[in-house]
Amino acid sequence: MSGKKRVLPTALRHRTTSRRRRRDIVIAVTLTLVAVLVVGLVLIDRRHHGTGSATADTAEAERQQHNAAVLSDSFLKLKTDVPVGVAIVPVGGGTPILLGDQSVPLAWSISKVPLSLITQRNGGADGAEEIGITESDESAAWTMTLAMGSAENAISTITSTLREGGDEHTVVEPSPEGAPWPFFGETPWSTADSAIWTAHLPCMRDSAPVIDRMTRVNGDQDWGLRSIQPNAPVKGGWGPDNPDDESEGYTVRQIGLVALPDGSRASVSMSSHQTYETYSSGISTMNQVAHWIGEHLAQLPGGRCTSTDE
């Protein structure tokens, strides 16, 4: 066999090169078409899922608007002996549904729930954080407030805790009697803001012991939402609108959490007020409103914590 390198004819070399080029072109075109197809399928898939998500969001918004309208229409037909205001917010936060009289009452003893949370976080105050809720003990409220240090620090701490729970409006001021210390119970706290704060409570740090206390309130607070869900966490509050003249009106109010049929929960704040209203007549009104709520649990806006300390 000759040791010389075989040389292809010029025409044959051109044909071989041409075939290789055509092959390379075909491969390149094929890869391009595959890439275009893959990208197209991805975009179609994204649009499909995006559209589905948007459709679901729209449907949920429409459902909530419908339920809010149902609640509003039904509440207008509820006949109560005294003016009543109600605010309902899904746990975790959301736009409140406001029903009835939205004049702003004094906080009274529902204020002991934020105080108990603050005291819990600070290591306790000789059990005041417990009996302040379970027994609605008045001296416990002062003990918890004084445990915050200076009057200025107490106002700042209470305010920041309200803001943490989504209440952007309530202004905590020194006692109306002129003392520098705040008397949170005589601070105006609207049904809307108190419902918003209570809706955030289960999702706030160190809130589990506070909510547990709310499930163990004594008989003086075993009304309202407790008449439809006996273990519901609640806190009641009551007192004259003008502490110096009880004839000007009396307020009975309650905050709490109710369980809904789908396993979610809603925050409820309700308040009744009328000149010469008594504690017992106010409780009767709260029970009436609570039973109305019990008939409409499926329409209430429910929510869950995305992260919780419970």
Secondary structure, DSSP 4 states (H G I P E B T S, - for coil): ---SPP---HHHHHHHHHHHHHHHHHHHHHHHHHHHHHHHHHHHHHHHHHHHHHHHHHHHHHHHHHHHHHHHHHHHT---SS-EEEEEEETT--PPEEEE-----B-GGGGHHHHHHHHHHTT-STTHHHHHHHS--HHHHHHHHHTTSSHHHHHHHHHHHHHHTT--S----B-TTS-SSB-GGGSB--HHHHHHHHHHGGGSTT-HHHHHHHTT--GGG--GGGGTSTT--EEEEEEESSTT-GGG-EEEEEEEEEE-TTS-EEEEEEEEEETT--HHHHHHHHHHHHHHHHHTGGGS--B--SS---
